[in-house]
Amino acid sequence: MLVLEKNAMTEEIEELVKKYGNSRSSLLPILQDIQRKHKNVSDFAQQEVARVLDIHPVEVYSVISFYSFLNTKPKGRNIVRLCQTITCDLSGKASVAKAIERELGIKFGETTKDNKITLEYVNCLGMCDQGPALLVNERVYAKVSPEKAIQILNEIK
């Protein structure tokens, strides 16, 4: 008789299904927990979530690709997201972006060589009256100037 050992990711996903249930509505919280712990949702994790929830892997991937806070590839320990709405544009987003890129030596969409910081644009942080807005991990900063952005980066470096 062939006995297959479960790998740690499979066991983790099964525990999450016990916690959230095995319906389609459980998909997002399961993916969020995986993301929180592993900083991404690997191809294997996507396949296992689909298998355990009995849905097609494309459905899992479509949810991950829709939400900017879910990733298929590892990113830096700190994710710095700059709002790119028109109101943030009018409030000076471009100068903040240039200051951040100059300070870190990378462009938006890239990760520092030491994997400490990933830069991303985000479509809206809901801070239109207080732009430019910056999200560092789960903390929002409003009315960010280039100087304030550098100060924030120095705190997380």
C-alpha angles and dihedrals in degrees: 000000000000114000117194118204116223115235122231094257092053091050091048092051092048089053090050090051089053088051099045104022132246101272127110089256088066093061098086098047090047091051091046091054092049090048092048093052102037102026089235143034106245124212089254092052090050091052092048094048089051092048095047093045091042094233132124116274089233089065090055092048092047091057091048093048092047097055116063092207092063117077136190094200130049116266134188123295088251122044115203113196123187120200113241102192121130091254091056088046089055091047095057107275093149094061091046091050092049092049092050094048092047092049095049099033092230137096128239109281092038136098127222115255091248090054091236099120136029119190121213139163118231125201098229138352094186092246098111093141091051105043148191088057127190129192116203109188099309100337121097123213120195132202091017116188123194088258093050090048091055090048091052091049091050089055093057100037 
